[in-house]
């Protein structure tokens, strides 16, 4: 994946980092990544959309199963489903939109995920 042009500007990078540090954005994506690694969904976009819809409804992601980030199956899953690329594109789209509120971010996540094919990995 090629970095967007704006990422070559130091000020823009610092602004992006500041944005991600506010509004629980990092916690949100850590929660998403942990759930994805726990469940290994066949459709990454659909699974993440379901997580966002549940979050909007006040439901927390399932915490079943122990999270073990270095399992071989996780590494294979990450590669075969292009999870890192999927998350990178999602985060970059968020940085372009930069909604101001938690509700605005959830609206963005839902809209973004609905725009993706729901039967493919990314």
Secondary structure, 3 states (H helix, E strand, C coil): CCCCHHHHCHHHHHHHHHHHHCCCHHHHHHHHHHHHHHHCCCCHHHHHHHHHHHHHCCCCCCCCCCCCCCCHHHHHHHHHCCHHHHHHHHHHHHHHHCCCCHHHHHHHHHHHHHCCCCCCCC
